[in-house]
Amino acid sequence: MHRRLTFDANPKELASRRNGTIDVALLWSRRTRRVGVVVEDRAKGEALELDVREDDNPLDVYEHAFAYAPRRSHPRCVARA
């Protein structure tokens, strides 16, 4: 999984999980002090990044990423290995 955010190429990973071909990571940027959730489907070679807003519970966005995806995500291109 690409453990980076569009606004920080080297974030700290706070949590991660895998379910089948889906990887989800909760990442924090030391530089910008922002949090994001990255969801990657390794089978499809697709990923999206979810913005975690100040009034959000970051763990809730991480645990329920697909519920937040329609409103918060922007696609990312993932190179297939």
Buried (B, 14 or more C-beta within 10 A) or exposed (E): BBBBBEEBEEBEEBEBEEEEEBBBBBBBBEEEEBBBBBBBBBEEEBBBBBBBEEEBEBBEBBBEBEEBBEEBBEEBEBEEE
